[in-house]
Amino acid sequence: MKILVTGAKGFVGKNLTSTLYNIVAGKDKSRDIAPDLEIFEYDIDTDPALLPRWCEECEFVFHLAGVNRPKEQKEFMEGNFGFTDTLLGCLRQARNTCPILISSSIQAALDNPYGKSKLAGEELLRKYGEETGAKVLIYRLPNLFGKWCRPNYNSVTATFCHNIANGLPIQVNDPMVKLRLVYVDDLVEELLAALMGREHMDGQFCYVPVEHEVSLGRLAELIQGFRASREERGTPKVGDPFEAKLYATYLSYLPKDAFSYPLKMNVDERGSFTEIIRTPERGQFSVNISKPGITKGNHWHHSKNEKFLVVSGKGVIRFRHALGGEVIEYFVSGEKLEVVDIPTGYTHNIENLGDTDMVTFMWASECFDPHKPDTYFLEV
């Protein structure tokens, strides 16, 4: 199948074409789309002579090109109506009635220059479909967010992510204003569904079935929290679909020299202990390094439970019931990864039996609280 994508270098275009090329390369087999795709990428710097030829050959058109932040208002109509007219003229000339999908905007329902230009493009396309019998799909999209969106342009999410990730100020004029947001990967999924004839329709318009609503103040609060989470060793609520998508977006705006961040290592002659992640919902994740011959632990908990995983070196984890009884031993090694549960009510320790440092990943059901440690020292 030959596919024409206008606005191929724009935010949506880059995300769509990268997915299409992954399908072509056989790197994305999760969809029932044949890999024999040929993609024609048209953008503002493309040789205009290519458009008529591609309009002869294409079997589906993703019309994503448009103008939303011009220098002069007249450019709205030139870009959103004028180029649509040019595109449809090329298709008419080629007698090509393949399906054509246009990315419009919810602002097409508003009385402003941008909205009027989008509405004009919609009406032009709808008339073209009636006259030629071509299938036309019109998506009135709300605010979009995701990787590769230009900040300080027309996306508040991109601007907030970029500025906060780079330590720059943001401006929140009305924190209570509500935003309708669609994540770019969800949009791409819908575009691919439309390519296969499975678009979602609501009356005369198509829509993306996954949409999120958030206040401007909450959006800023979440993104500011992502920046703070590095110092607090927190993580976003990835079980929340919107927060997970927003966090993925935020990370894509990190400066290239700021992908890593330091952790506080608690070091002594026995080795070190370093917290990696602290969450109120999922507990604490840490890494423990023990020097050869060193034993750590010898304590028990009432409610806190843990999981130990030795990933390098070898050692033994010993248990004994806090009220007395036999000692239980589990020999562990980085050569055979296995998780050892640390039950409540059992005093326990871990000893390095090797001649190199032993590295243990440790998860605790509660983050350590010095005011309520739930840790009672008792020799195994």
C-alpha positions in Angstrom: 0.0 0.0 0.0 1.2 3.5 -0.9 0.5 6.1 1.7 0.8 9.9 1.4 1.4 11.8 4.6 1.3 15.6 4.4 2.8 17.5 7.3 5.1 14.5 7.7 7.7 16.5 9.7 5.2 17.9 12.1 4.4 16.6 15.6 1.8 14.0 14.5 3.5 13.3 11.2 6.8 12.3 12.8 5.1 10.0 15.3 2.9 8.4 12.6 5.7 7.9 10.0 8.1 6.5 12.6 5.5 3.9 13.5 4.8 3.1 9.8 8.5 2.7 9.1 8.7 0.3 12.1 6.0 -1.8 10.4 7.8 -1.7 7.1 11.0 -2.9 8.8 9.3 -5.7 10.6 10.0 -4.2 14.0 6.4 -3.7 14.9 4.3 -6.9 14.4 1.6 -6.0 16.9 -0.8 -4.8 14.2 -2.4 -6.6 11.3 -1.0 -4.3 8.8 1.0 -5.8 5.9 4.6 -4.5 5.9 4.6 -3.8 2.2 4.0 -0.1 2.7 5.5 2.8 0.7 5.4 6.1 2.4 5.4 9.5 0.6 6.4 12.2 3.1 5.3 15.7 2.0 6.1 18.8 4.0 6.7 22.5 3.5 10.2 22.0 2.1 9.3 19.1 -0.2 9.6 19.7 -4.0 6.0 20.7 -5.0 6.5 18.8 -8.3 6.3 15.6 -6.3 2.7 16.2 -5.0 0.9 15.5 -8.3 2.9 12.3 -8.9 2.3 11.0 -5.4 -1.4 11.9 -5.7 -1.5 9.6 -8.7 0.0 6.7 -6.9 -1.2 6.9 -3.3 -3.9 4.6 -1.9 -4.5 6.5 1.3 -3.9 10.1 2.4 -3.1 11.3 5.9 -3.6 15.0 5.5 -1.9 16.3 8.6 -0.4 19.6 7.2 -1.7 22.8 8.6 -0.9 26.2 10.1 -1.6 27.0 13.7 0.9 29.7 14.7 1.4 32.0 11.7 3.1 35.4 11.5 0.0 36.9 9.8 -3.6 35.8 10.2 -4.1 35.4 6.4 -1.7 32.4 6.7 -4.3 30.5 8.5 -6.5 30.3 5.5 -3.6 29.9 3.1 -2.3 26.9 5.0 -5.4 25.2 6.3 -7.7 25.9 3.3 -5.4 26.8 0.5 -3.1 23.7 0.6 -6.1 21.4 1.2 -7.5 22.8 -2.0 -4.2 22.2 -3.8 -4.1 18.6 -2.5 -7.6 17.8 -3.6 -7.0 19.4 -6.9 -4.1 17.0 -7.5 -6.2 14.0 -6.5 -9.0 15.2 -8.9 -6.5 15.6 -11.7 -5.2 12.1 -11.1 -8.8 10.7 -10.8 -7.7 9.2 -7.5 -10.6 8.6 -5.1 -8.6 6.9 -2.4 -9.6 7.6 1.2 -8.4 10.8 2.7 -8.1 11.6 6.4 -7.7 15.2 7.7 -6.6 16.3 11.1 -8.8 19.2 12.0 -9.4 20.9 15.4 -12.1 21.3 18.0 -11.6 25.0 17.3 -13.3 24.5 14.0 -16.5 25.1 16.0 -15.2 28.5 17.3 -15.4 31.9 15.7 -11.7 32.7 15.4 -9.3 32.9 12.4 -7.8 29.5 13.1 -11.1 27.9 13.7 -12.6 29.4 10.6 -9.7 28.2 8.5 -10.0 24.6 9.9 -13.8 24.7 9.2 -13.2 25.8 5.7 -10.8 22.9 5.1 -13.4 20.5 6.5 -16.1 21.8 4.3 -13.8 21.6 1.2 -13.0 18.0 2.0 -16.6 17.1 2.7 -17.7 18.6 -0.6 -14.9 16.7 -2.4 -16.1 13.5 -0.9 -19.7 14.1 -2.0 -18.6 14.9 -5.6 -16.1 12.1 -6.1 -17.4 9.4 -3.8 -14.1 9.3 -2.0 -14.2 8.3 1.6 -13.3 11.3 3.8 -12.5 11.1 7.5 -12.5 14.3 9.6 -10.9 14.3 13.0 -11.6 17.3 15.2 -8.7 16.9 17.6 -8.4 18.5 21.0 -5.0 19.4 22.6 -2.3 16.9 21.8 0.7 15.9 23.9 3.6 13.5 23.7 7.2 13.2 22.6 8.6 15.4 19.8 6.0 18.2 20.3 7.5 21.7 19.9 7.5 23.7 23.2 6.6 27.4 23.4 4.5 27.0 20.3 0.9 25.7 20.5 1.0 23.0 23.2 0.8 24.0 26.9 1.9 20.4 27.9 5.0 20.6 25.7 5.8 24.0 27.1 5.3 23.0 30.7 7.4 19.8 30.3 10.2 21.6 28.5 10.4 24.5 30.9 10.1 22.5 34.1 12.6 19.9 32.9 15.1 22.7 32.1 14.5 24.7 35.3 12.6 27.5 33.5 9.5 29.3 34.9 6.0 28.5 33.7 2.9 30.7 33.7 -0.5 29.4 34.9 -3.1 32.1 34.2 -6.2 30.2 35.3 -5.4 27.0 37.2 -9.1 25.9 37.0 -9.4 25.9 33.3 -10.1 22.5 31.9 -8.1 20.9 29.1 -9.1 18.0 26.8 -6.0 16.1 26.0 -5.1 13.2 23.6 -1.8 11.4 23.8 0.0 11.2 20.5 0.5 7.4 20.6 -3.3 7.0 21.2 -3.9 9.2 18.2 -1.5 7.2 16.1 -3.3 4.0 17.1 -6.5 5.5 15.9 -4.9 6.7 12.6 -3.7 3.2 11.9 -7.2 1.8 12.7 -8.6 4.3 10.2 -6.1 3.1 7.6 -7.5 -0.4 8.1 -11.1 0.9 7.9 -11.8 0.6 11.6 -12.1 4.3 12.5 -14.3 5.5 15.4 -17.2 7.7 14.3 -19.6 10.0 16.1 -22.0 11.4 13.7 -20.1 13.2 10.9 -16.8 13.3 12.7 -14.1 10.7 13.7 -12.6 10.7 17.1 -9.9 9.2 19.3 -11.5 6.9 21.8 -8.9 7.6 24.6 -9.1 11.1 25.9 -8.1 12.8 29.1 -9.4 15.9 31.0 -7.3 17.8 33.4 -7.2 21.3 34.9 -4.3 23.5 34.0 -3.3 23.8 37.6 -3.2 20.0 38.0 -1.2 19.6 34.8 1.4 22.0 36.2 1.4 20.3 39.6 2.0 16.8 38.1 4.9 17.9 35.9 6.5 19.8 38.8 6.1 16.7 40.8 8.0 14.7 38.2 11.0 17.0 38.5 10.9 16.8 42.3 10.6 13.0 42.3 14.3 12.7 41.5 15.3 14.2 44.8 12.5 12.5 46.6 13.2 9.1 44.9 9.6 8.9 43.9 7.9 7.5 40.9 4.7 8.6 39.1 1.5 6.5 39.4 2.1 4.5 36.3 -1.1 2.6 37.0 -2.9 5.9 36.1 -2.9 6.0 32.3 -2.8 9.7 32.1 0.0 10.2 34.6 2.0 7.4 32.9 1.7 9.1 29.5 2.5 12.5 30.9 5.6 11.2 32.7 6.8 9.6 29.5 6.3 12.9 27.8 8.1 14.9 30.5 11.2 12.6 30.3 11.5 13.3 26.5 12.2 16.9 27.3 15.0 16.3 29.7 18.3 18.1 28.7 20.8 15.8 27.1 23.2 16.2 30.0 20.5 15.5 32.7 19.4 11.9 32.0 21.1 10.7 35.1 20.8 11.9 38.7 22.7 11.0 41.9 21.5 8.9 44.8 22.6 9.2 48.5 24.8 6.2 49.3 25.0 5.3 53.0 28.6 3.9 53.2 30.5 2.3 56.0 33.2 -0.3 56.4 30.6 -3.1 55.8 29.6 -1.8 52.3 26.8 0.5 51.4 23.0 0.8 51.3 21.2 3.0 48.8 17.5 3.8 48.3 16.5 3.9 44.7 12.7 4.4 44.8 10.3 5.4 47.5 6.5 5.2 47.0 3.7 5.4 49.5 1.7 2.8 47.5 4.4 0.3 46.5 7.0 0.6 49.2 10.8 1.1 48.9 13.3 -0.4 46.5 17.0 -0.3 47.4 20.4 -1.8 46.6 22.7 -3.2 49.3 26.4 -4.0 48.8 28.1 -6.2 51.4 31.9 -6.6 51.7 33.3 -10.2 51.9 32.6 -11.8 55.3 30.1 -9.1 56.4 26.8 -10.0 58.0 24.0 -7.4 57.9 20.6 -7.4 59.5 19.8 -9.4 62.7 16.4 -7.7 63.1 12.8 -8.5 62.6 9.5 -6.6 61.8 6.0 -6.6 63.0 4.3 -5.6 59.8 7.0 -4.6 57.3 7.9 -7.4 54.9 10.7 -7.5 52.4 12.1 -9.3 49.3 15.8 -9.9 48.8 17.4 -10.7 45.5 21.2 -11.3 45.2 22.3 -10.3 41.7 26.1 -10.6 42.2 28.3 -12.6 44.6 27.1 -15.3 46.9 25.9 -15.5 50.4 23.4 -17.0 52.9 20.1 -15.5 54.3 19.3 -16.9 57.7 15.9 -16.8 59.6 14.7 -17.6 63.0 11.3 -17.1 64.6 11.4 -14.1 66.8 10.0 -16.1 69.7 12.5 -18.9 69.3 13.2 -22.0 67.2 15.6 -23.4 64.6 17.6 -21.3 62.2 16.6 -21.6 58.6 19.2 -21.0 55.8 18.8 -20.0 52.2 22.0 -20.0 50.1 21.8 -17.4 47.4 24.0 -16.4 44.4 24.0 -14.1 41.4 24.5 -17.2 39.3 21.0 -18.3 40.1 18.6 -15.5 40.6 15.8 -16.2 43.1 13.7 -13.9 45.3 13.7 -14.7 49.0 10.7 -13.4 51.0 11.4 -12.0 54.4 8.3 -12.8 56.5 7.1 -10.7 59.5 7.9 -12.1 62.9 11.2 -13.7 61.8 14.6 -12.2 62.7 16.9 -12.4 59.7 20.3 -11.5 58.4 22.4 -11.9 55.2 26.0 -12.8 55.1 28.5 -12.5 52.2 30.2 -15.9 51.8 32.3 -14.9 48.8 35.5 -13.1 48.2 34.0 -10.2 46.2 31.3 -7.7 47.0 27.8 -9.1 47.2 25.0 -7.0 45.6 21.4 -7.5 46.8 18.3 -5.8 45.5 15.9 -5.2 48.4 12.2 -4.3 48.4 10.3 -3.3 51.5 6.6 -3.0 51.7 7.0 0.3 53.6 9.3 3.2 53.1 11.7 3.6 56.1 10.4 6.0 58.7 12.9 6.9 61.5 9.9 7.8 63.7 8.3 4.4 63.2 10.9 2.1 61.9 9.2 -1.2 62.8 12.7 -2.7 63.2 13.7 -4.7 66.3 17.3 -6.0 66.7 17.7 -9.6 67.6 20.5 -12.0 66.7 19.6 -14.9 64.4 
